[in-house]
Structure formats: structure tokens, C-alpha cells
Amino acid sequence: MIRLSRILYPTDLSRYATQAQPYALELARAFSAQLHLVHVVDTHWLGPVVSAEFPGLIEDSLRLHRQAGEQALADLRQDFAGLEVRTCVLVGTPHVELVRYATREAIDLIVMATHGRTGVAHALIGSVAEKVVQMAPCPVLTTKSPEHVFVMP
């Protein structure tokens, strides 16, 4: 029998991320699992030039993004009433921080949404979900937006 005691629901707080929320909620309820709500403040867009020229600006920006993430997770936590919920805001490269968190917290399952990018956007931006699937220490359930319908050729 599969036992899930710790489920990670990472969110970038976008509308796409909410597609995975019902799965995380129902799985946590079904297994009486602890649910980890995690948001990563993405720092890859902060280049060395910006940090060298405006160090205070970066610190202020990270602090504001972290606070906004903490508030958003506190609000989101209300949707998971009746469950044991832990929240965490991390700072760094999303897929790296999520895999580190999953390893450190001995997560049994990661439930996350994909953005559904294809073509050039996927090649340039990449997919956090895809990287997490490849690197995670546990199974990963990915969901996609119902707006992206698969049509057989």
C-alpha cells in the first residue's frame, strides 16, 4: 500500500498553479497527510550587473516579494482548513529550491501544475515542473490547465 504522509504543493501563485490545488487537497485528505505549501521567489532574473549597481534595490525587492509570498500562502492556507499545513517561502531558482525542500523534508509526493508552454517559450524559459520531475527524490504528479486541450493529430 502506498503511504503518503507529506505532500508538497508548490505554487508560483499564478492561475496555472491553482490547477493542482484540488489534487493536493484531496490527496492530503485521503491520506491524512501533512501538506506543505511552498512558494519560491525566483532570483534567476537578478543578474550580476543589477546586484553590483543596485545592491539595496535587490535586497528590498527580495524582502517585498518574500513578504507578499508569505501573505499569499497564509491566505491560501485557509483553503486547506482541517489539514495539517506547513508554509514556506524560499528564495532562489525554483526547481532547485523545490527539490532541496522535498529532500530535506522527506516529502512523499509533489503535486504541481504545469504552465503548458510550448515551442520557443518552453525552450527559452524551460519548465520548472519538468525539471522537478527529473530531479525530485519522490514521485511528482503534474496537472495542466484545462485550457490546453490535447488533440490527436
N, C-alpha and C positions, 0 to 999 in steps of 0.2 A: 504494500500500500504506500502511496506517496504521502509524505508528511510535509506540509508547508507551515513553518512556524514564523517565518519572517519574509514578508513580501515588500519589495521596493517598487514604489510608483514614482519615477522621476517625472518632473514636469518643467517645461520651459515657460509655462503659464500662457501658452498660446491656445487658440481654439482647437488646434490639432491635438494637443496634449490631452484635452478633455475626452477624446475618443476612447482612451484607455481607462478612464476613471471607473466606469461601471464594471469593467472586468476586475480591476484591482479591488473594488469594494465587495463584489460578490465572492471572489476567491478568498478574501480575508475573512468574510463572514462564514463561508462554508468550512474553512479550516480553522476558525478561531485563531487566526494568525495576527501577529503584530504587524502593523502597516507602517512603512517608512515613507514619508512624503519628502522628497528631496528636490531642491532647485539648485542649479549651478549657474552662478554669474559667470558668463563666458568672457574670458580675458584675451582670447586669441586676436581680437581686433585691436588690442592695445600694443602698438608697435614700439620698438626701442626709441624711435625718434620722438614719439609723443611723450614717453616716460622721461627722456632726457630733457626735453624742453619744458614740460609742464608736470613735474612730479606731484605737486599739490593737487592739481586737477584730477589726476588719476586716482589718488587716494580718496578724494571727495566723491568722485563718481562711483568708485567701488563701494564706499560706505553707503551711499544713497541706494545703489542697486541691491546691496545686501539687505538694507532695511526694508525696501519695497518687497523683496523676496520673502523675508520673514513675515511681513504683514499678509502677503498673499497666501502663504502657507497656513497662517493662523486662520484666515478666512476659509480656506479650503478644508481645513480640519473639521469644520462644522458639518460638512457633507458626510463625514465618517463617524458620526455620533454612535456611541455604543461599542466602538472598537478601540483596542489599544493602539494609539497612534504616536509616532515619533516624527518630528520635523527637523530638517537640517538644511541650511543654506551653505553651499560650498562655493569656492572661487577658484576658477582655473579653466582648463579645457574640458568641456562637458563629458565626453566619453571616458577620458582618463579618470576624472574625479568620480564618476559613477561606478566604474569598475573597482577603483580603490575602496570606495564606500561599501560596495557589495562584498568585497573580500573581507574588509575589516569587521563588518557587522554580521558576517556569516549568513548572508541573505540566501534564501532558498529559491526565490523566483523574482525576476524583474518583469514588470508589466508596463510597457511603454508604447506610445504611439509613434507612427512614422509621419513625416510631412508629405510624403508622396512626390518628392521632387524627382524629375527625370531629366535625361539629356544633359545639356550643358550645366544647368543649375546643380544637378546631382554631382557631376564631375568636378565642378569648382567648389561647391560648398561641402559636398560629401553628405553622408548620413550618420548622424550620431547613433541612431538605432542600429544601423548596420555594423558600426564599429563596436558597439556594446555587445551585440550578438557574437561577434568574432572573438572578443576578449573576455567576456564575463566568466566568472567562476561558477555560474549556475545557469539553469535554463532561462530563456528570455521569451516572453510572449509579446509579440508586436501586433498592434492593431493599426488599421489605416482608416482614413476618413471615408465615410460612405459616399462622399462627393467624387471619389476616384473609382469609377466602375471599371472592372476588368472585362474586356470584350475579346472573345476568341477571334483570331484572325481568320 
